[in-house]
Amino acid sequence: MALTVCTWNINSVRLREPIVLKLLQEEAPDILCLQETKCPVDKFPYDAFRALGYQHVIVRGQKGYNGVSILSRVPVEDAGSHDFCEKGDARHVAVRTGSGLTIHNFYVPAGGDIPDVALNEKFAHKLNFLREMQEWFRAEPPRNAVLVGDLNIAPREDDVWNHRQLLKVVSHTPVEVEQLTLTQGAGAWVDITRRDIPEGPLFSWWSYRSPDWNAADKGRRLDHIWATPDVVDRSGGSRIARHVRGWEKPSDHAPVFAEFDV
């Protein structure tokens, strides 16, 4: 059985409910992981998604901030969540499928605008969040697992539109790339998207500030799908649905897909 997993920072699930429904109708992923839902649990639009066959909806939410959820049309069980940095933020949730595959959905802090921990608490929070992820993966090595989400870091030179210009811009600074690399290594995670698409520029985010995001194409690959080594040989079919960034009232992120044999 092929299981299609999609990750998407939706930037408010209630505001953008119409395009989530559109994606589910047109692309029909088996599991959709959303970040930055900005919605408390009791306000989440469960009924609309369940009407399309996504009966299994696991939500961690906050009013106006953060928020992660997993919508599935195949049976899954809630596999818990982790409170990184003890802030009570809704930035992680996990589910387990009937085959035993665990799917982690992460929303790593963006980090603010100044890449200096002494001047910017948000940047310090981001780095500490990544370090706690590393500690968790070392203490409980992941097995038969997939990690997806908005990790808010574009690690490779071809994951950004201009490597040199962005070296001092939060999301592509050397210290962030180093911490993301350490995080990936701590769980022996494999970057599935880049395994399937190894060469060339690849973006999943384009700023709202660009008057013509598609023509300017000043993108970054902030959204990721990773897998543990025991899952890698059962993965494939990675793609980024770039066209979705052009839908009406879009998120600034595009959905990222991968398939897994389970």
C-alpha positions as CSV (number, residue, x, y, z in Angstrom):
1,M,0.0,0.0,0.0
2,A,1.3,3.4,-0.9
3,L,0.8,6.1,1.7
4,T,0.9,9.7,0.5
5,V,2.0,12.2,3.1
6,C,1.8,16.0,2.7
7,T,3.1,18.8,4.9
8,W,1.9,22.4,4.6
9,N,2.2,25.5,6.7
10,I,-1.3,26.9,6.2
11,N,-0.9,30.2,8.1
12,S,-4.4,30.0,9.7
13,V,-6.5,27.0,9.0
14,R,-9.8,28.8,9.5
15,L,-8.8,31.7,7.2
16,R,-7.6,29.3,4.5
17,E,-10.1,26.4,5.0
18,P,-11.3,26.7,1.4
19,I,-7.8,26.0,-0.1
20,V,-7.2,23.2,2.4
21,L,-10.4,21.6,1.1
22,K,-9.4,22.3,-2.5
23,L,-6.0,20.5,-1.9
24,L,-7.8,17.5,-0.3
25,Q,-10.2,17.3,-3.2
26,E,-7.6,17.7,-6.0
27,E,-4.5,15.9,-4.5
28,A,-6.2,13.5,-2.0
29,P,-3.1,12.8,0.2
30,D,-3.7,10.0,2.7
31,I,-2.3,12.1,5.5
32,L,-2.1,15.9,5.6
33,C,0.1,17.6,8.3
34,L,-0.6,21.3,8.9
35,Q,1.4,23.8,10.7
36,E,0.7,27.4,12.0
37,T,-3.0,26.6,12.2
38,K,-3.5,29.5,14.6
39,C,-6.6,27.8,16.0
40,P,-7.6,26.5,19.4
41,V,-8.7,22.9,19.5
42,D,-12.4,23.7,20.0
43,K,-12.5,26.0,17.0
44,F,-10.9,23.6,14.5
45,P,-13.0,23.0,11.4
46,Y,-13.3,19.2,11.9
47,D,-16.6,18.7,10.1
48,A,-15.5,20.1,6.8
49,F,-12.5,17.8,6.6
50,R,-14.4,14.8,7.9
51,A,-17.0,15.3,5.2
52,L,-14.2,14.7,2.6
53,G,-13.3,11.4,4.3
54,Y,-10.6,12.6,6.7
55,Q,-12.2,11.0,9.7
56,H,-9.1,11.0,11.8
57,V,-8.1,14.5,13.0
58,I,-5.5,15.0,15.6
59,V,-5.0,18.6,16.8
60,R,-2.8,20.6,19.1
61,G,-3.9,24.2,19.0
62,Q,-3.5,27.8,20.4
63,K,-5.5,30.9,19.8
64,G,-3.8,33.0,17.2
65,Y,-0.4,31.4,17.4
66,N,1.4,28.2,16.3
67,G,-0.7,25.1,16.1
68,V,-0.2,21.7,14.4
69,S,-2.7,19.1,13.2
70,I,-2.8,15.9,11.3
71,L,-5.7,14.9,9.0
72,S,-5.9,11.3,7.9
73,R,-8.2,9.2,5.8
74,V,-6.5,6.1,7.0
75,P,-6.8,4.9,10.6
76,V,-4.2,6.5,12.9
77,E,-3.8,6.8,16.7
78,D,-2.6,9.8,18.6
79,A,1.1,9.2,19.4
80,G,1.4,12.2,21.7
81,S,3.3,15.5,21.5
82,H,6.4,17.0,23.0
83,D,6.6,20.4,24.8
84,F,9.9,21.8,23.6
85,C,11.5,24.5,25.7
86,E,8.6,24.2,28.2
87,K,6.7,27.0,26.7
88,G,3.4,25.2,26.2
89,D,3.5,25.9,22.5
90,A,1.6,23.7,20.1
91,R,4.6,22.9,17.8
92,H,4.6,19.1,17.7
93,V,2.2,16.3,17.3
94,A,2.6,12.7,16.2
95,V,0.4,9.8,15.0
96,R,0.9,6.1,14.5
97,T,-0.6,4.2,11.5
98,G,-1.9,0.7,11.7
99,S,1.3,-0.6,10.1
100,G,3.3,1.0,13.0
101,L,4.7,4.0,11.1
102,T,5.1,7.0,13.3
103,I,4.6,10.4,11.7
104,H,5.9,13.5,13.5
105,N,4.6,16.9,12.6
106,F,6.9,19.9,13.6
107,Y,6.6,23.6,13.5
108,V,10.1,25.0,14.5
109,P,10.1,28.6,15.6
110,A,10.8,31.1,12.9
111,G,13.4,32.9,14.9
112,G,12.6,36.6,14.4
113,D,14.7,38.9,12.2
114,I,18.0,39.3,13.9
115,P,20.4,36.3,13.9
116,D,21.9,37.1,17.3
117,V,20.9,35.2,20.5
118,A,22.1,38.2,22.7
119,L,19.8,40.6,20.8
120,N,16.9,38.4,19.8
121,E,15.2,36.0,22.2
122,K,13.2,34.5,19.4
123,F,16.4,33.4,17.7
124,A,17.7,31.9,20.9
125,H,14.4,30.0,21.3
126,K,14.8,28.6,17.8
127,L,18.3,27.3,18.4
128,N,17.3,25.9,21.8
129,F,14.3,24.2,20.2
130,L,16.6,22.4,17.8
131,R,19.0,21.4,20.5
132,E,16.1,19.9,22.5
133,M,15.0,18.0,19.4
134,Q,18.6,16.6,19.2
135,E,18.5,15.5,22.8
136,W,15.2,13.8,22.4
137,F,16.3,11.9,19.3
138,R,19.5,10.8,21.1
139,A,17.5,9.6,24.2
140,E,14.8,7.9,22.1
141,P,16.3,7.0,18.7
142,P,13.4,7.1,16.2
143,R,12.6,3.9,14.3
144,N,10.1,3.3,11.5
145,A,9.3,7.0,11.5
146,V,8.7,10.0,9.2
147,L,9.3,13.6,10.3
148,V,7.6,16.5,8.4
149,G,6.9,20.1,8.9
150,D,7.9,23.7,8.6
151,L,11.4,23.5,10.1
152,N,12.0,27.2,9.1
153,I,15.5,26.5,7.8
154,A,16.7,26.2,4.2
155,P,19.9,24.2,4.7
156,R,21.5,23.9,1.2
157,E,22.9,26.6,-1.1
158,D,20.3,25.6,-3.7
159,D,17.5,25.7,-1.1
160,V,17.5,29.5,-1.4
161,W,17.3,31.9,-4.3
162,N,20.6,33.5,-3.4
163,H,23.0,31.8,-1.0
164,R,25.4,34.7,-0.5
165,Q,22.7,37.3,0.0
166,L,20.9,35.2,2.6
167,L,23.9,34.1,4.7
168,K,23.0,36.7,7.3
169,V,19.2,36.3,7.0
170,V,17.4,34.2,9.5
171,S,16.5,30.8,8.0
172,H,19.8,30.3,6.2
173,T,22.5,31.5,8.6
174,P,25.4,29.0,9.2
175,V,24.5,28.6,12.9
176,E,21.0,27.5,12.0
177,V,22.1,25.2,9.2
178,E,24.6,23.6,11.6
179,Q,21.9,23.0,14.2
180,L,19.5,21.6,11.7
181,T,22.3,19.3,10.4
182,L,22.9,18.1,14.0
183,T,19.2,17.6,14.5
184,Q,19.0,15.5,11.4
185,G,22.1,13.5,12.4
186,A,20.8,12.9,16.0
187,G,17.9,10.9,14.6
188,A,19.8,9.5,11.6
189,W,17.1,11.1,9.5
190,V,17.3,11.1,5.7
191,D,16.1,14.2,3.8
192,I,13.6,12.4,1.6
193,T,12.8,15.4,-0.6
194,R,16.4,15.9,-1.6
195,R,17.0,12.1,-1.9
196,D,14.3,12.1,-4.6
197,I,15.2,15.5,-6.1
198,P,19.0,15.7,-5.5
199,E,19.9,18.6,-7.8
200,G,18.8,22.1,-8.5
201,P,17.0,25.0,-6.8
202,L,14.0,23.8,-4.8
203,F,11.7,26.1,-2.8
204,S,8.6,25.8,-0.7
205,W,8.1,29.3,0.6
206,W,7.9,32.7,-1.1
207,S,7.4,36.0,0.8
208,Y,4.1,37.8,0.7
209,R,6.1,41.0,0.2
210,S,7.1,40.1,-3.3
211,P,4.6,41.7,-5.8
212,D,5.1,38.9,-8.2
213,W,6.4,35.9,-6.2
214,N,6.4,33.5,-9.2
215,A,8.3,35.7,-11.6
216,A,10.8,36.9,-8.9
217,D,11.1,33.4,-7.6
218,K,13.0,34.5,-4.4
219,G,12.1,31.3,-2.6
220,R,13.4,29.1,0.2
221,R,12.9,25.5,1.1
222,L,11.7,25.7,4.6
223,D,9.3,22.7,4.6
224,H,10.8,19.2,4.9
225,I,10.1,15.5,4.9
226,W,12.6,13.2,6.6
227,A,12.5,9.5,7.3
228,T,14.5,7.0,9.4
229,P,16.9,4.7,7.5
230,D,14.5,1.7,7.9
231,V,11.9,3.6,5.9
232,V,14.0,5.2,3.2
233,D,13.9,2.3,0.8
234,R,10.1,2.4,1.0
235,S,9.9,6.1,0.1
236,G,9.6,8.0,-3.2
237,G,7.5,10.3,-5.3
238,S,8.6,13.5,-3.6
239,R,7.3,16.8,-5.0
240,I,6.4,20.4,-4.1
241,A,3.1,21.6,-5.3
242,R,4.4,25.1,-6.2
243,H,1.2,26.0,-8.1
244,V,-0.7,26.0,-4.8
245,R,1.2,29.2,-3.8
246,G,-0.8,30.9,-6.6
247,W,-4.2,30.0,-5.3
248,E,-6.7,32.6,-4.1
249,K,-5.8,33.9,-0.6
250,P,-2.8,31.5,-0.4
251,S,-0.4,30.6,2.4
252,D,3.1,31.8,1.7
253,H,4.1,28.1,1.8
254,A,3.5,25.4,-0.8
255,P,2.6,21.8,0.2
256,V,5.3,19.2,0.0
257,F,4.5,15.5,-0.8
258,A,6.2,12.1,-0.4
259,E,5.0,8.5,-0.8
260,F,5.8,5.6,1.4
261,D,5.1,1.9,1.0
262,V,3.5,0.6,4.2
